[in-house]
Amino acid sequence: MVAEARTLAERLAARGDGEIAALLAARRVSSHVAWRSWFDAAEALLEPTSIAAALRALPRDDLHTLSGGTGPEHLGLTDADGRPFAAVAAALPAETSPTPPSEPAAASDDAAAHAAERAFTATTALADLLIDALRVPLGRVASGLAATERKRLVQEELARDVDEADALVRAAELAGLLRGEDRRWLVTSAGAEWITRPTGERWASLAAGLREALPAGLRRGRGWADPALWADAYPLDPEWPAQAARWTQLWHLVGLRAEDGGEPAWAAPLRRGDEPDPSALLALLPHEVDRVFLQNDLTAISPGPLAPALDVRLRGMAVRESHAQASTYRFTEASIGQALSAGETAEGIREFLSALSLTGLPQPLAYLIERTAERHGLVRVSLDPATGHTIVSSRDHQLLDTIAVDQALRAIGLVPDGRLLRTRAERSAVYWALADARYPVVVIDDEGETVALRRERLAGDERPETDRYAPLIARLRESESGDADAAWLERELDAAVREKATLIVAVSLPDGSTREFTLEATGLGGGRLRGLDRGADVERTLPIRSIASVRRP
């Protein structure tokens, strides 16, 4: 193992930082390990427990090629020619076999229709989940979605049960639409853009994102293996069957696998590694509509699934009361006010609704828009440049007096200051507190212009998982020296001293000859090795620079 550790140390030192970081992440090495040199790293990676963990994470085909010593190099497990190190070979199973060739059967017509319905339901539910998460981030715990969020998604009929609620969030995370940060699930910029896409593009992007997230053992080129074989993809990992079941659940959820175990027509191009083609799926989905019925009772009724971009904008100015193939939306003073605060104008709302409506713009709705727009901005929130305090002002002094005594606003600490209210709270916090209390509030900038604040908080840029290893890799790089042989010799001697091992030390003498001493290593320091020569019964001190080689008897 000593020679192999040196071989591995040299291979590690020659690799790029990115490859080293990927290896450490795959082997689940803590970024806080106390390694000081590549030799430390190599010895730790060749420990039996580390090798066992690495083999558990290898797919079936990789185990087969590793056992035969015929595959490519597996950094940390083989030499440069793909031959496993002795400790690795000893830990490999006695028999391994490659994944057998297999192609999924085509789904029946009925099963494909049900798969299409599931795909549509999941895509729509995921869009609703992301729209809600833009306003209020989802709660997150270590295991995934918070229990209260699971129950809420089921109650709102976005998921049939808590398992499906978890699967929706997992699909969104794997596809890059949601990202966990601390105790919240936040929508990514890609997720915010995904919401506005047509249904076919939504599904294609979701399916392609899930394909990219597949573990290596389930892949075949750019596509995937027959799902019937997934349970055997990682034969040494006792936890894999449960993980395989979760991946299979996702494939059922988004319509990539039918209930009869067959493959729908729209899944085949993706499995082969081609670009997604949702045309066969869309042929089985309800037709999207681009017009609604506006009612005198301040509701809008969509006679079918409303085109996503229109649905997103409509929900910015109305509350959706029911969602199915025919959905109902209700306009309120608060919902119109929120639209105006988000940057809409009264004229823009009227034009949008007039173009959207099959029945024109009802007078009650036109009046609601006009009345709300007239009141909107009656309460103004700005900053006092002299003090940095937040100022609340209004031309309606009676309304300002009401705000000053509103118990719902106690948390922001408003204090009367003449015809104004003043607080040390942040401007955005004051604005949202007033907006949530349904006051007609706007934010004013330093130039006196209205600023549209958006509540949506997107996830920040994702930091690569491997970045956390940068300090460790830098420390290992600093240990490198120009004379690898000398560094390795000193390491061998240090290990022998710690173990009080017996060494056969070959020493180069001044006359050019070499003499061997059998020593029990007792100390190392000052560039010298001390050891007890049992044959002569004396303690010898040998300069390290004169030691040509060492070996154990």
N, C-alpha and C positions, 0 to 999 in steps of 0.2 A: 504493500500500500504506500510505502514511503516514496518509491520511485514514481508511482502513479500520481501521488499528490503533487510531486514536483512537475510532472508532465501537465497536469491540469492547471497548476499555478501559472505555468508559462503560457498555456492556451488562454487563460483568463486575461493575463496582462496584455496579450496581443490583440484582444477584441476591443471594439468600440464601446463607449460608455452606454449607448442605447441598448446594445445587445446584452451587456452585463446587467443593466437595470431590468431588462425583460426577464433574464434568467432568475434574478433574485426575486422578482415578483412572482414568477411561476413556481419557484420553490418556497414561496411564502416566508422569505427571510425577513426578520425584523430590520428596519432601517437603523436601529439603535444597537446592533451587535458590536462587540468590542474588537472586531478584527482590526489588526494593524498592518497586515501584509497580505499579498496574494496567497502566500503559503497558508496563512490562517484560514482564508476563504476556501482554499482547495481542501484542506483537511476537514473543515466543517461540512462541506458539500459531499464528502465521501464517507461521512459518518453513517452507520446503518439506518438510523432513524430518518435521516435526511434522504437517503436513497429510497427507502420504503415509501416515503411521502411522494417523491418524484415519480416513482413507478406507478403509484395509484393514479396519478394525474395523466398518465400516458394513454392515448387511445389504443384500441385493439390492434390496428395495423402497425402502429409504431412499436408496440411490444413485440410483435412478430418479427419485424425487421431487426430490432435490437437483439433479440435472442439469436438470430442467425448471423449477426455481425455483418450484415450485407447492406445496411441502410446508410443514410448520411450521418454525419457527426451530430450527436446530441450533446451539446455543450454541458459539461458537468457529469455526464454519464458514460461517454465514450472517448476514445482517442480521436485523432484527426481522420483516421480511416474508417471510423464507425464501429470499431471493435469495443465492446463494453469493458470497462475496468473490472478487475477481478471481484471487487466487492459488489459491483452491480450484477455481474454474471451469477454470483452466488445467490442474489436475492430474486432473480428472475424465476417465473414459474417454469416447471419442467416442460410443459407443452403449451404452445400458443398457436393460434390459427388466424389467418387473415379474414377480414369481413367477406362473406360470400357475396357474389353478384346477385342483385335483386332489383326488380322494378315494381313499383306499386301498380296495382290494378286500377283501371278507370272506375270512378264512382258511378253508381247507377243514376238514372235521371232524377229519381225522387231524392236520393241522398245528396246529389249535387244541388238540387233546389233548396234543400234544407241548409246546406253549407253556405249557399249564397245569402240566405236569410240571416244566418248567424254573422256572416261577414258584414252585412249592412247594419245589423243591430249593434255589433261591436264597434264599428267605425263611427256610427252616430253617437253611441254612448261615450266613446272616448273623446269625441269632439265636445260633447256637453261637459264632460269632466274637466277638460282643459279650459273651457270658457269659464267655468266656475272657479277653477284654480287661479286664473288670471286675476280674479277679483279678491278671492280669499285663498291663500295657499293651503294645500291639504296637510293635515297633521301626519307626522312621520315618527315611527319608532324604529328600533334596531332591526326588527323583523320585517319591516315594510310599512304598510298603511296602518294608521292608528285605528283601534277598534271602533271608536265613534265615527270615523270616516267610513268604515266598511258598512256600518249600519245605515248611515245616511244615504249612501249610494244605493243600497237595497231599497230603502224607503222611497227614494225618488225614482225608483224603477230604472236606474242606470245599470244595475246588475241584478241577476236573478238570486244570487246568494253571496255570502261574504267571500267564498272562494273565487267567484267570478270577479268580484270587486278587486281582490288582490291581483288577479290575472290581468285585469285592465291596466292597473298601475304598473305592473311588471312589464307588460307589452309597451307601454308608453316610455318607460325608462330605457328598455333595450333598444327601442327605435330612436332614441335621442329626443323625445318630445317632452319628457319630464326629467328633472334631476333632483336628487336629494341633497339638501343643504341643512345641516343641523337637524332641527326638529320639523322641517317643512319640506314638502314636495313643491318645487317651483317649475313653472313652464319655461322651457328654453326658447330662444329666439326662433329656432326651427319649428317648435311646437306652435308658437303664436302665428307663424306663417302657414303652417299646415292646416289650421282651423279654417282658413278662408278658401282652401282649394275645393274644387268639385269632388264629389264622392269617389269617382273612379281614381282620381289622382291621390286622394287621401289614402285609399286602400292600397294602391300600388306603392306609395311611399312607405306605409306602415309595413307591408309585407317585405319589401326590399330591406328595410331597416332591421327587421327580425332576422332575415337571412344573414345579414352581415354580422349579427351578434351571436350566431350559432357557435357552439364549441367546436374545436378542430375535429373531434371524433365523430361529429355528425355531418361534416362537410364532405362534398365530392367536387373538387375544383371550386368553382364559384357557386355551385348549387349545394344540394344536400342528399344524403343517402336515403334509401327507403325508410320511412318512419317505423316500419315493422321491425327494423334491426336496431333501433336506437337504444333499447334497453340493454344491449350487450356491447355498447360502444366503449365502455371503460370497465373491463372485467375485474380489475383489482380494486376498484373503488366501491366499498360497501354502501356508500351514500348515493351512488349514481342512479340506481333504479328510480328513486324518488325524484331526482332531478330530471331524468328522462320523462317521467310522467308529467312533470310541469311543462316541459317543452312540448310534449304531445298535446297537452291541454291548450297551450297557446295556438298551436296549429289548428286545432278544432275551433277555437274561439274566433280566429280571423278567416276561417273558411278555406284553409289550405289543406285540410284533410276532412273527408266526409265521415259521417257517423257509421257507415259500413266499412270503414278502413280504406276505402278507395281514394283516388286522387281526382279532384275536380279538374276540368279542362284548363282553368285559369292558373292552377298551381304548377302545371307541367313545365312551362317555360322557366319559371323561377327555379324549380328543382334542377333543371338542366344547366342553370347558370346564365340563362338569357335575361334580357330586360323584362320586367313585368308587363303583361298585356291583359288589362282588365275587361276587354270587350265582351268575352264570354260571360263574365260575372255580371256586367251591367245589363246584359240582355235579360237577366232573370230578376233584376231589381226594380222596385217601383220607379216610375218616371218622375224626375224632379220637375217642380213647377217654378215659374218666375213671377207669378202674380198671386195676390191674395184678395180676399173680400174684406173691406173695411166697413165696420158696422156702426150704427148710430150709438150703440151702447159702449163705445170706446174700445172695441175689441177688433182684432184682425184674425181671420180664419184662413189658414193655408189649406187648399183642397188636396194637397199632397206634400211630399217632402220638399221643403223650400230649398232652393239652391243655396249651398253653404255660405257664399259671400253675402247674399241677401239676408239670410237668417242671422248671421253675425251682426250685420248693421242694424237690422230690425230689433234685435235683442238689446242693442245699445240704447234704444229709446222706448222699449216696451218690455213688460214682464211676461215671459212665456208661462202660461197657466197649465197647459197640457201639451204633451208631445207624443205623437204617433204618426201614422201616415198623414193624418190631418191634424195640424197643431193650432192652438189658440194662443193669442198674445193679447195683453191688456195694456192700454195706455193710461198712465196716471200723471198727476202733476210732478210727482217725485221722479218718475222715469224720464219724462221730458226734460226735467231740470238736470238730471244726470247726463243726458245727451248733450245739453247745452254746455255743461261744465267740462265735458270731454272734448269740446271743440266744434260740435255741430252748431249750426245757426238755424233760426226759425225758418228762413227761406229755404235752406238746404233740406230741412226735415220735410217741409211741405212738398218740395219738388220730388224728393225720394218717394214719399208715400203716394203722391199723385201718379207717378210712373209705375209704382208697384201695384196699385189698386185696380181691381176689375170693376169697381163700383164708384170710382171717383173719391174725393176727399169729403167725408161727411162733415156737416157744419159743426156738430158738437166737438169733433176732433180738431177742426181748424180753430175753433174758439179756445180749446184747451192749450193748443200750441201758442196762440197769440197771447193769452193771459199769462202763461208761464214765462214766455219770453219777456213780457213787460216787467214782471216781478224779478226775473233773473238778474242777479247783480245788484240787488237792493242792499245786500250785505257784502262789504268789500274787506278783504284781508290783505294787508301789505306789511312791509318792514319799515321800521324807523331807522334810517341810516345812522342817526346819531348814537342810539343806544343799542341797536340790534334787536330791540323788542318787536314782537308781532303786534300789529295794530288792527283792531276791528272797528270799522266805521259804517255808517248808514245815514242816508238823508231822512230815513224814517226813525226819528228819535224814540218813538214809542216802541218800535220793534227792537231797537238797541237796548232799551230798558228791560224788555222781556228776555233778551239773551243774557243780560247781566245777572238775572235771578233764576235762570233755567238750571235746575238741579242736575240735569243730564250733562251739563257742561262744566261741572265743578272740577273735573280732573285737569282741565287746561288752565285753570287759575286766572280767569279774566278779572281785571281790576278796573273800575271806572276811572277815567282820566279826562274830565271835562265832557266834551261831546264824543269821546272815544272810549274804547275798551282796550286795555293793554295787558300783555302777558309775556312771560319769558319762554313759553312753549314755542316749538318750531312752527313756522308758517304752515307747512303741509299738515302737521298734526291738528292745528286750529281749523284749517279748512275742512279736513275730513270729519272732524267732530261736528262742525256746523252743518256740513252736508248730510251726515248721518241723522242729525236732528231735524232734517228737512227744512233748513233755512235756505233762502235763495242767495247763495254765496258764490263769489268769484274771487280769484286771486289777482292782485295787481302787482306788476313789476316796478322797478325803479323809475321807468319812463312813464308810468301811469297806464300802461297797456294791459289788457286782460291776458292772463296766462292760463292755458288749459293744463290742469294737472291730471295725470292718469294714475289710477290706483295700482294698475298692473305692475308687478315686480317680476322681472324675468330672472332666470337663473344666470349667474355669472359665467364667464368662460371656464370651461372645464380644464382643470389642471391634470396633465397626464399622471397616471398612477405612479409611473416610474420616476417622477421628479423627486420623490421623497428619498431616493437613494443617492442623490447627487453628493451630499456631504460624505457619505460612506465611500463612494467611488473615488472622490477626491483624496480622501485619506489613504486609500489603497494605492493610488497613483503616486502619492508622495513617498511611499515606501520603496518605490522602484529604484534600483541602482544599476550602474553600468555593468557590474560584475555579478551576474546571476549565480554563477558557480560558487563564488565566495559567500554570497548571501545564503544560499541553500546549505553550504557546509556549516556555517555558523548556526543555522537553525537546527541541523542534525545534532551538532554538538550540544546545543542548549537542551534539546529534548533528552539526550543521553544523560546529561547531568541531572536533570529533574527526575529521571527514572533510575538514577544510579546504575546505568546499564554498562555492560562490558563491551568495549569496542576494539577492533583491530585497526590501528592507526598507522597508515603508511606515511613516513616523513622523508622529505627530500633533504639529503645531507649536502654540506658544502662541496664535497668532491664529485657531486653529480649522481651518486648512488642513492638508493632508496632502502630504508630500513623499516621494518614493521615492529610495532609494540602492541602488546595486549594490555589494555588499561581498563580499570574500573573508573569511569569518569566521576570526578568529585567536585570540580569547579571550573568556571569559565569567566574570564574577566581580564581587562588590560591587554586584550589581543592574545591571550595565552590559554591553553587547556591544561588543567591539572588532573592527574589521575594516578591511581595506585597500580603499579606494575607488580602483579601477584608473583610472576616468575622470579623477579629479582628482589622482591619484597622492599621496593623503594617507591617513593612518590616522585613522579616525573612531571615536569612543566615543559610543554611544547609550544612554540610559537605557531599561531594559527596559520600565518603566511607560509610556513614550511610544511604544512600538512597537505600531502598530495591527494589522499582519499581516506575514507573511513568505511568500515563495514562492520556488521555484527556477526559474531561467530555462529 
